Amino acid sequence: MSKPPLSVLIVAAKWWPLSARMAIALLKNGCSVSAMCPWPHPITFVEGLDAVYRYSSTNSLASLRHAIMACGPDAVVPCDDGAASQCRALFESDVSLRPLLERSLGASPNYPILESRFAFLSAAEGFGLRVPKTRRVSVQHDLLEWHKLEGSRAVLKVDGDSGGNGVRICESIGESVAAWKSLRTVPSRVAALKRIAIDRDPLALWLRKRRREITVQEYIDGRPANTMVASWEGRVLALISVMVVAADGPTGAATIVRVINDERMRHAAQVIAARLQMSGFYGLDFVVESSTGFPYLIEINPRCTQLGHIELAGGSSLAAVFAAALRGDSLPGSFEPVSSQRVALFPQALAGGAKCKPYIETSYHDAPAGHPRLFTELMRKAWPQRQLVSRLYHVFSPVRLQAPTVYEDAPSEALTDSVERLAVRSRAG
């Protein structure tokens, strides 16, 4: 008798494409997939979902609980920091959901560590991992003392933001103080309502109430790298590590990456999984120091990141490995392995324009082959930005786009018509 399909609920509050790509990968590997998201999120353009539950902007935590109860999944997969934080909050508020959430996210005694950058880096340093010097900033004097000891350059970070929005690279004491004053400001209710109306952020009111701890961190001169991990009860099932080739600004998300094999990053992932008893997916961010080539661990993303659906030649995606482990099945092979060590994440890489074009054209194009509706949706602006209220708002408050940050020399050879080839590949799939 065949086993019933593994049931997975994907939770996404941000309008990022990674949740749709994870859904496709899990469906491809025999899972029954449902989604919890605002509407019409990119994941709603994935065909084959069992159900879609809509995030409530006024009572988001209750709507998440309702979705989990209605779906009855075997695992919950959060795809952004706010969604992951809400899952951990549900663990505290609903005893009946605790077995599922702990099975999906890992050991609950370690949840406070995952909620705080400072607590996580302190724990990682205690585990023997190399991390930048980091200090909590409670009052302005903390910053002044930091700069006296560490020099003019620093990185300020605030908990609760994601995608690089809560990070400031500062070149002086004055810049650090200004950044601290900006980051410590609790968004007003009016600002939260704006995020609901303009950005369609269902967690705006909920996140406004969360603690905003600020840290100052030693600046490491180097380039970013990431590792995404699939784990189960403290054991690493599989991981994929990349060096960032291009990103959405100096603190933004990667748009083009190069797959690498770094044993020091693998060791860090194994230590974190074992010591924090992680389950599900998580990502580790590193900075590879220019002078030594050593990767410094700078933070954890305790949720699915952008790499979970990518299939490596001779292997499987992290989504496939996770599904097989939960079912107790043997590991499947690759359906569509990447044909290059360099991967242009779709559609994020296309926003880099002429500066990123040579890299895009010599990379594996990570387009959703066989999913033309999703492809078309991802080639457009995110749905909130297409609405009249958003367009009118941005007439008076225009979006300031960051120039892409590129970390490698341009390839010497380039192909042509990359976007057209992406469209052909998607339709042909």
C-alpha positions in Angstrom: 0.0 0.0 0.0 1.4 3.4 -1.0 2.1 6.1 1.6 -0.2 9.2 1.6 1.6 12.3 0.3 3.4 14.5 2.7 1.2 17.5 3.5 3.1 20.9 3.7 1.7 24.3 4.5 3.9 27.1 3.1 3.6 30.4 4.9 4.6 33.6 3.1 3.8 37.2 4.2 6.4 38.9 1.9 5.8 39.2 -1.8 8.9 37.3 -2.6 9.0 34.6 -5.3 10.9 32.0 -3.2 7.8 30.6 -1.7 6.4 29.8 -5.2 9.6 28.1 -6.2 9.6 26.0 -3.0 6.0 25.0 -3.7 6.9 23.8 -7.2 9.8 21.8 -5.8 7.7 20.1 -3.2 4.9 19.4 -5.6 7.5 17.9 -8.0 8.6 15.6 -5.2 5.2 14.2 -4.5 4.0 16.5 -1.7 0.6 17.9 -1.1 1.1 21.6 -0.8 -1.1 24.4 0.6 -0.3 28.1 1.0 -0.9 30.8 3.5 -0.3 34.3 2.0 -1.7 37.7 1.0 -3.6 37.7 -2.2 -2.7 37.5 -5.1 0.7 36.4 -4.0 3.1 34.8 -6.6 2.5 31.4 -5.0 -1.2 31.6 -6.0 0.0 31.3 -9.6 1.5 27.8 -9.0 -0.8 25.1 -10.3 -1.6 22.1 -8.2 -1.9 23.6 -4.8 -4.4 21.9 -2.5 -5.6 25.1 -0.9 -4.8 28.8 -0.4 -5.5 30.5 2.9 -5.5 34.3 3.0 -3.5 36.3 5.6 -5.6 38.7 7.5 -4.0 42.2 8.0 -6.0 43.0 11.1 -5.6 39.6 12.9 -2.7 37.9 11.2 -1.8 35.5 13.9 -5.4 34.2 14.3 -5.6 33.7 10.5 -2.4 31.7 10.5 -3.7 29.5 13.3 -6.9 29.0 11.3 -4.9 28.0 8.2 -2.9 25.4 10.1 -6.0 23.9 11.8 -7.9 23.7 8.5 -4.9 22.3 6.6 -3.7 19.8 9.2 -0.2 19.6 7.6 2.7 17.3 8.4 5.1 20.3 8.2 4.9 24.1 8.1 7.5 25.9 6.0 7.8 29.7 6.7 9.4 31.6 3.8 10.1 35.0 5.4 11.2 36.2 8.8 7.8 37.6 9.9 6.1 34.3 9.0 8.7 32.3 10.9 8.4 34.6 13.9 4.6 34.1 13.9 5.0 30.4 13.8 7.2 30.6 16.9 4.6 32.9 18.6 1.9 30.3 17.9 4.0 27.7 19.7 3.7 29.9 22.8 0.0 30.6 22.5 -1.5 27.3 21.3 -0.5 24.1 23.1 -2.3 21.9 20.5 0.0 23.1 17.7 3.3 22.6 19.6 4.1 19.1 18.3 3.7 20.2 14.7 5.6 23.5 15.1 8.5 21.9 16.9 8.6 19.2 14.3 8.7 21.9 11.6 11.0 24.5 13.2 13.2 22.6 15.7 13.6 22.5 19.5 11.4 25.2 21.2 13.9 26.1 24.0 16.1 27.6 21.3 13.4 29.9 19.8 14.5 33.0 21.8 18.0 32.6 20.2 16.5 32.6 16.8 14.5 35.8 17.5 17.6 37.8 18.4 20.7 38.5 16.3 22.7 39.2 19.4 21.6 36.1 21.2 22.3 34.0 18.1 25.8 35.4 17.5 26.6 35.1 21.2 25.6 31.4 21.0 27.5 30.8 17.8 30.7 32.3 19.3 30.1 30.0 22.3 30.0 27.0 19.9 33.4 27.9 18.7 32.4 29.6 15.4 34.0 32.7 14.1 31.7 35.7 14.2 32.2 39.5 14.1 32.4 41.4 17.4 28.8 42.4 18.2 27.3 44.4 21.0 23.7 45.4 22.0 22.9 49.1 21.7 20.5 50.2 24.3 21.5 53.9 24.7 23.6 56.3 22.6 26.5 55.9 25.0 26.9 52.3 24.0 27.7 53.4 20.4 30.2 56.0 21.6 32.0 53.4 23.7 32.0 51.0 20.7 33.6 53.5 18.3 36.3 54.4 20.8 37.4 50.8 20.9 36.6 49.6 17.4 37.2 52.6 15.1 34.9 54.6 12.8 33.3 51.8 10.6 30.4 49.8 12.0 27.3 47.9 10.9 24.0 48.6 12.8 21.2 46.1 12.6 17.7 45.9 14.0 15.7 42.7 14.7 12.4 42.3 13.0 13.3 43.6 9.5 14.4 41.5 6.5 15.8 41.7 3.0 18.5 44.1 4.3 16.0 46.8 5.3 17.2 46.8 8.9 20.9 47.1 8.2 23.0 50.2 8.0 26.7 50.4 7.1 28.2 53.4 8.9 31.5 55.2 8.3 31.6 57.4 11.4 30.2 57.9 14.9 27.8 60.5 13.5 26.4 58.1 10.9 26.0 55.4 13.5 24.1 57.7 15.9 21.8 58.8 13.1 21.2 55.2 12.1 20.5 54.1 15.6 18.0 56.9 16.1 16.3 55.9 12.9 16.3 52.1 13.6 15.0 52.5 17.2 11.9 54.4 16.2 8.8 52.2 16.5 6.7 52.5 13.4 3.5 54.5 14.2 0.1 53.0 13.7 -0.3 55.3 10.7 2.9 54.0 9.2 1.7 50.4 9.8 -1.6 51.2 8.1 0.3 52.6 5.2 2.2 49.4 4.9 -1.1 47.5 4.8 -2.7 49.8 2.2 0.3 50.5 0.0 2.6 47.5 0.5 -0.1 44.9 1.3 1.9 43.7 4.3 -0.3 41.5 6.4 2.1 41.6 9.4 2.5 45.4 9.6 0.3 45.7 12.8 1.7 42.6 14.4 5.4 43.4 13.8 4.9 46.9 15.2 4.4 45.4 18.6 7.5 43.3 18.5 10.7 44.1 20.4 13.2 46.1 18.2 16.6 45.1 19.6 19.5 47.0 17.9 23.1 45.7 17.6 26.3 47.2 16.4 28.6 44.8 14.6 32.3 44.9 13.5 32.6 45.6 9.8 34.3 42.7 7.9 35.9 43.8 4.7 34.8 41.1 2.2 32.0 39.7 0.2 28.8 38.0 1.2 28.1 34.2 1.0 25.1 32.1 2.0 24.3 28.6 3.0 20.8 27.1 3.0 20.3 24.0 5.0 17.6 21.3 5.2 17.8 19.7 8.7 15.9 17.3 10.9 16.1 17.0 14.6 19.6 18.6 14.8 21.0 16.7 11.8 21.9 18.3 8.5 20.2 16.5 5.7 21.7 18.5 2.9 22.9 22.0 2.2 23.9 24.3 -0.6 26.5 27.1 -0.3 27.0 30.0 -2.6 29.2 33.1 -3.0 27.3 36.2 -3.9 28.1 37.5 -7.4 25.6 40.4 -7.4 23.1 41.7 -4.9 20.4 44.3 -4.5 22.7 46.9 -3.0 25.4 46.4 -0.4 23.0 45.1 2.2 20.3 43.6 0.0 19.4 40.1 -1.1 21.6 38.1 -3.6 20.4 38.2 -7.2 23.2 36.2 -8.8 25.2 33.5 -7.0 28.0 31.0 -7.6 27.7 27.6 -6.1 30.7 26.7 -3.9 31.9 23.9 -1.6 33.3 25.4 1.6 34.0 23.0 4.5 34.1 25.9 7.0 30.6 27.0 6.1 29.4 23.3 6.1 31.0 22.9 9.6 29.1 26.0 10.8 25.8 24.7 9.5 26.4 21.3 11.2 27.3 22.9 14.5 24.2 25.2 14.4 21.9 22.3 13.5 23.2 20.1 16.3 23.5 22.7 19.0 20.2 24.4 18.4 18.4 21.1 17.3 17.1 22.6 14.1 14.4 21.1 11.9 13.2 22.3 8.6 15.0 24.9 6.5 17.3 27.7 7.6 19.9 30.0 6.0 23.3 31.2 7.3 24.8 34.5 6.1 28.6 34.9 6.0 31.1 37.5 5.0 34.2 36.0 3.4 37.1 38.3 4.6 39.1 39.7 1.7 42.5 39.4 3.3 42.2 35.8 4.7 39.4 34.2 2.7 37.8 33.1 6.0 34.0 33.1 6.3 32.6 35.0 9.3 29.1 34.0 10.3 27.0 37.2 10.6 23.5 36.0 11.1 20.8 33.2 10.7 17.6 33.3 8.7 15.6 30.6 10.5 13.3 30.0 7.5 13.4 29.0 3.9 15.7 31.1 1.7 16.2 31.5 -2.0 18.2 28.3 -2.6 15.7 25.6 -1.5 14.5 24.6 -5.0 17.8 24.6 -6.9 18.9 21.1 -8.1 22.6 20.4 -8.3 24.0 18.1 -10.9 24.2 14.6 -9.4 22.0 15.6 -6.5 18.6 16.8 -5.5 17.1 20.1 -4.2 16.9 20.7 -0.5 13.1 20.5 -0.9 13.4 17.0 -2.3 15.8 15.9 0.5 13.5 17.3 3.2 10.4 15.6 1.7 12.2 12.3 1.4 13.4 12.4 5.0 10.0 13.1 6.4 8.4 10.3 4.4 11.3 7.9 5.2 11.9 7.4 1.4 15.1 7.1 -0.6 16.4 10.2 -2.1 15.2 11.0 -5.6 17.6 12.2 -8.4 17.5 15.6 -10.1 14.7 16.6 -12.4 16.4 19.7 -13.8 19.9 20.1 -12.5 21.6 23.5 -12.9 23.9 23.6 -16.0 26.3 26.1 -14.5 28.0 26.9 -11.2 26.6 30.5 -11.5 22.9 30.9 -11.0 20.9 34.0 -11.9 17.9 34.1 -9.6 14.7 34.8 -11.5 13.4 37.5 -11.8 15.6 39.4 -9.2 18.7 39.3 -11.4 16.9 41.1 -14.3 16.5 44.2 -12.1 20.2 44.7 -12.2 20.0 46.1 -15.7 23.1 46.6 -17.9 25.5 46.3 -14.9 24.4 42.7 -14.4 23.7 41.7 -18.0 27.1 40.0 -18.7 26.7 37.8 -15.6 23.0 37.0 -16.3 23.8 35.9 -19.8 26.5 33.4 -18.7 24.6 32.0 -15.8 22.0 29.2 -15.4 18.7 31.0 -15.7 16.5 30.1 -12.8 13.2 30.6 -14.6 10.2 28.5 -13.6 10.1 26.2 -16.6 6.7 24.7 -17.2 4.9 27.3 -15.2 4.0 30.1 -17.8 1.4 31.8 -15.5 4.0 32.2 -12.7 6.7 33.2 -15.2 4.4 36.0 -16.6 3.5 37.2 -13.1 7.1 37.3 -12.0 8.0 39.4 -15.0 5.6 42.1 -13.8 5.9 44.4 -10.9 4.7 42.9 -7.6 0.9 43.1 -7.4 0.8 45.8 -4.6 2.9 48.1 -6.8 0.5 47.8 -9.7 -2.5 49.0 -7.7 -3.8 52.6 -8.2 -3.4 53.6 -4.6 0.3 52.5 -4.7 1.0 54.3 -8.0 -0.6 57.5 -6.7 1.4 57.2 -3.4 4.7 56.8 -5.2 4.1 59.8 -7.4 4.6 61.9 -4.3 7.0 59.5 -2.6 9.0 57.9 -5.4 10.8 54.6 -4.7 14.6 55.1 -4.7 16.1 52.1 -6.4 19.5 50.9 -5.2 22.2 50.3 -7.8 23.2 46.6 -7.8 26.4 45.6 -6.0 28.6 43.3 -8.1 31.5 41.4 -6.5 33.1 39.6 -9.4 34.8 40.8 -12.6 32.5 40.6 -15.7 32.7 37.4 -17.7 34.7 37.6 -20.9 32.1 35.9 -23.0 28.4 36.7 -23.1 25.4 35.1 -24.8 22.5 37.3 -26.0 18.7 37.6 -25.7 18.6 36.2 -22.2 15.0 37.3 -21.4 13.7 36.0 -24.6 15.4 32.6 -24.0 13.8 32.5 -20.5 10.4 33.0 -22.0 10.9 30.3 -24.6 12.2 27.9 -21.9 9.2 28.6 -19.7 6.7 28.0 -22.5 8.5 24.9 -23.7 8.5 23.4 -20.3 
